[in-house]
Amino acid sequence: MKSKGLLITFEGGEGSGKSTHAHLLKDYLEEKGFKVLLLREPGGTETGEKLREILLHEKSKISPLTELFLFLASRRELVTKIIEPALKENKIVICDRFMDSTTAYQGYGRGIDVELVSKLNELVVGEASPNLTFILDTDKPLGFKLEGKDRIEVEDSSFHKKVREGYLEIARNNPGRVKIIKVEGEIEEIQKKIREIVDEYLIKI
């Protein structure tokens, strides 16, 4: 059994299956005896959920910089109030989106300086940086098939293409932490790959 907390994050474009695989991994790890906490971004705290409404509501009209700072504010609340205490209790925290989303969406997607976004992420996250990140990658515009679209899902295809390219660049720059999982085949096959990587990581720590 591991002796310290672990933060695992799921990233990817709209409709790539992040939430599904985050839930499946939580169930798997709990069956193995780990204490697991599943979170989502933006949200997870009272303040974060209110910010989520503003950020994702289809009628919200906010500038890219405002969007960036609202995401960061929600993340800071989640880190200090939920994630850090959970890690101190030796729990495995699984988060559906985290700091790499901000780099991909607001940095590469919105065109805000990526170095600036990275520095702000570091400031907000502190020591609660992910140990392991899965980017679920697909070149198919799955997000456009979703019902109940939010204001980010309905961005045009060029925006989502820049987000995907951003994620791939993040993976290239962080090969130890970030693992690309191709969204191909059945859900069970994809989840098996994720579990194998997690099991291997747990053995090493």
Secondary structure, 3 states (H helix, E strand, C coil): CCCCCEEEEEEECCCCCHHHHHHHHHHHHHHCCCCEEEEECCCCCHHHHHHHHHHHCCCCCCCHHHHHHHHHHHHHHHHHHHHHHHHHCCCEEEEECCHHHHHHHHHHHCCCCHHHHHHHHHHHHCCCCCCEEEEEECCCCHHHHCCCCCCCCCCCHHHHHHHHHHHHHHHHHCCCCEEEEECCCCHHHHHHHHHHHHHHHHHHC
